[in-house]
Amino acid sequence: MKQDIGAGSSRKLEATIPSSAFERWDTEESKFNRKADTFQLMVGRSATDIRLLDDVTLSVNRG
C-alpha cells in the first residue's frame, strides 16, 4: 500500500493484512500453515528507509 502524505502533514491510515501473509511452508506437512509467532511490521518510505517498527503477535486457535 502506498500513500503520499505531504511534508509536515499527518494522516491516519488503516491497512488490512491478509492472513496468508503469516503463512509459512511446512516441510513436514507439505503445505502452508499459520503458527503462533511474533512478526515485525515495518513502515517506511522504502525498504531501506524504515520509519516505524512494531511487533505483531499472531495467536492461532485450533478447533
N, C-alpha and C positions, 0 to 999 in steps of 0.2 A: 504494500500500500504506500503510495506517495502522496504527500500533501505539501503544497507550497504555502509557507507562512512568512509574511514579511518580517524583516529585521525589527527587533524590538516588540513584536506582536506575540500574542499567545492565543492558543485555541485548544479547547478540549476535543480530543479525538477518541473514538471508540472503534476497536477492531475486533473482529471475531476470528479466532484461530481454530481451524478445523481440527477435530480430534486426530485425524490421520497424521498431523504434524508431529504427534508424540509417539507414533508407532515406530518400532524397530524390528528388523528382521531377526526372527528366532530360528537359529540354525538347527536346533533340535526338533522343532515342530514344523520347519519349512514353511513358515507363514509369518506375516506381520502381527505383532502383538503390542498392546499398551501395557506397561508395567508401572507400578508406583515408582516415582522418581522425582528429582528436582531438576528443572531445566532453567537455563539462563535466558531471559528475554532481553534483547538489545535493541535500542532505538538510536538512530543516528542519521547524519546527513549522507553517509556512505558506509561501506563495510570497514573502512579504515578511519572513520570519524564518528565513533560511538559516543553519544551524549548521555544516555540513560541506560543503566543496567538494573535488572530486578530479577529475583528468583521466583519461579512459578513451581509450586508443588502439585504434582498430579497424584491423586488417590484413585485407585481402581477398585471398584466394588465387584466382587464375584458373586453371582447369584443364580 
